[in-house]
Amino acid sequence: MHAQEHMKLYTKTGDTGETSLFDNSRVRKSNPRVDAYGEIDEVNACVGVACSAEVSEEVRSVLEDVQKDLFALGSLLADPATKIQGRVEKASITETDVKKLEDAIDHFESVPQPLRRFILPGGSPAGATLHMARTVCRRAERRVVALGDQVDPLILIYLNRLSDLLFVLARAVNHSANIKETEW
């Protein structure tokens, strides 16, 4: 392909309801693996919407790191033969990535008052979007769990921590916006 040419977005290879995984195997788009990485893509889009709302640079930085991790996670899920992780360095999730989530949870959890009751999801546009991202993350986690032992357990740990972080960030963002939480 010459420098002036661009790759077309449409390939027409998915017109019959199939797609290719990273190992070039063809599967139905309803395949549980495709469903799982599709859910990860949806979490990433929700996080992107939250980034577009009014959040601090500190929160935005954390969320952008999460988005990069989610791309890596989606790549790993699209690779049943586990070939990509050895070839593409950024397509990996490590214990260090999980530790970064835990550190962010610890940091942002100290912002609002400790929970006394369940709270209704909502608040500012950014806070409500982060609550939405959390619920989509939990759904993605369930889809990944359904894949069974075909998945690196670290992916499940990452998703579990991420949903906790998204909850904590929603609370912190709402607190910064002076929006009172509604208890249930």
C-alpha positions in Angstrom: 0.0 0.0 0.0 1.4 3.4 -1.0 1.7 6.2 1.5 -1.1 8.1 -0.2 -3.5 5.1 -0.1 -5.6 4.5 2.9 -7.1 1.3 4.2 -10.9 1.0 3.7 -12.9 0.7 6.9 -15.2 -1.9 5.3 -13.9 -5.3 4.2 -17.2 -7.0 3.5 -15.8 -10.1 5.2 -18.3 -9.8 8.0 -21.4 -9.5 5.8 -22.5 -13.1 6.5 -22.3 -12.7 10.3 -18.8 -14.0 10.8 -15.6 -12.4 11.9 -11.9 -13.3 12.2 -10.2 -13.8 15.5 -6.5 -12.9 15.9 -5.4 -16.5 14.9 -7.3 -16.0 11.6 -10.0 -18.5 12.6 -13.5 -17.5 11.5 -16.4 -17.6 14.0 -19.9 -16.4 14.1 -20.3 -12.9 15.6 -22.5 -14.4 18.2 -19.6 -16.5 19.5 -19.1 -16.1 23.3 -15.5 -14.9 22.8 -16.7 -12.2 20.3 -19.5 -11.3 22.7 -16.9 -10.9 25.6 -14.5 -8.6 23.7 -17.5 -6.7 22.4 -18.6 -6.0 26.0 -15.0 -4.8 26.7 -15.3 -2.4 23.7 -18.6 -1.1 25.2 -16.9 -0.4 28.6 -14.2 1.4 26.7 -16.7 3.6 24.9 -18.5 4.4 28.2 -15.1 5.4 29.7 -14.5 7.6 26.7 -17.9 9.3 27.2 -16.9 9.9 30.9 -13.6 11.4 29.7 -15.5 13.8 27.5 -17.5 15.1 30.5 -16.1 17.5 33.0 -13.5 15.6 35.0 -10.2 16.6 36.5 -7.0 16.0 34.6 -6.1 13.5 37.3 -9.3 11.5 36.7 -8.9 11.8 32.9 -5.3 10.5 33.1 -6.5 7.4 35.1 -9.4 6.8 32.6 -7.1 7.1 29.6 -4.8 4.5 31.1 -7.8 2.3 31.6 -8.8 2.8 28.0 -5.4 1.6 26.8 -5.6 -1.4 29.1 -9.1 -2.2 27.7 -7.7 -2.3 24.2 -5.1 -4.7 25.4 -7.7 -6.8 27.1 -9.9 -6.9 24.0 -6.9 -8.0 22.0 -6.2 -10.8 24.4 -9.8 -12.0 24.3 -9.7 -11.9 20.5 -6.7 -14.2 20.5 -7.7 -17.8 21.5 -4.2 -19.1 20.5 -2.5 -16.5 22.8 -0.1 -15.4 20.1 -0.5 -11.6 20.3 0.8 -11.1 23.8 4.3 -12.3 22.8 4.3 -10.3 19.6 2.7 -7.0 20.6 4.0 -5.6 23.9 1.1 -3.3 24.6 -1.4 -6.2 24.2 -0.9 -7.5 27.7 -2.4 -7.1 31.2 -0.1 -7.6 34.1 -0.2 -7.6 37.9 1.3 -4.1 37.7 -1.8 -3.0 35.8 -4.0 -4.4 38.5 -1.9 -2.7 41.2 -2.3 0.6 39.4 -6.1 0.2 39.6 -5.8 -0.7 43.3 -3.7 2.3 44.0 -6.2 4.6 42.2 -9.0 3.0 44.2 -7.2 3.7 47.4 -6.4 7.3 46.4 -9.9 8.3 45.1 -11.8 6.3 47.8 -10.6 8.8 50.4 -12.4 11.7 48.6 -16.1 11.3 49.5 -17.6 10.2 52.8 -17.5 6.5 53.5 -20.5 4.6 52.4 -23.3 4.0 54.9 -25.9 2.7 52.6 -26.4 1.8 48.9 -26.5 4.8 46.7 -28.5 5.4 43.5 -26.3 5.6 40.4 -26.4 9.1 38.9 -25.2 12.6 39.8 -23.2 14.7 37.4 -23.0 13.7 33.7 -19.5 12.3 34.3 -20.5 10.5 37.5 -23.6 9.0 35.9 -21.5 7.8 33.0 -18.9 6.3 35.3 -21.8 4.4 37.0 -22.9 3.2 33.6 -19.4 2.1 32.7 -19.3 0.2 36.0 -22.4 -1.8 35.1 -21.2 -2.5 31.6 -17.9 -3.6 33.1 -19.7 -6.0 35.4 -21.6 -7.4 32.4 -18.3 -7.8 30.5 -16.9 -9.6 33.5 -19.8 -12.1 33.4 -19.2 -12.7 29.7 -15.5 -13.4 30.3 -16.4 -15.7 33.2 -18.6 -17.6 30.8 -15.5 -18.4 28.7 -14.2 -20.5 31.5 -10.6 -21.6 31.7 -10.0 -20.3 28.1 -9.1 -17.0 29.7 -6.1 -15.8 31.8 -7.4 -15.4 35.3 -5.6 -12.0 35.5 -8.2 -10.6 33.0 -11.0 -11.4 35.5 -9.0 -9.8 38.3 -8.5 -6.7 36.2 -12.2 -6.4 35.4 -13.2 -6.9 39.0 -10.9 -4.1 40.2 -11.9 -1.9 37.3 -15.6 -2.0 38.2 -14.6 -1.1 41.8 -12.5 1.8 40.4 -15.3 3.1 38.2 -17.6 3.1 41.2 -15.1 5.0 43.3 -14.4 7.5 40.5 -18.2 8.1 40.1 -18.4 8.9 43.7 -15.3 11.1 43.7 -16.4 13.0 40.5 -19.9 13.6 42.0 -18.3 14.8 45.3 -16.0 17.2 43.4 -19.1 18.6 41.6 -20.8 19.1 44.9 -23.6 16.7 44.0 -25.1 14.9 47.0 -25.5 11.2 46.7 -29.0 9.7 47.0 -29.0 6.9 49.4 -31.4 3.9 49.0 
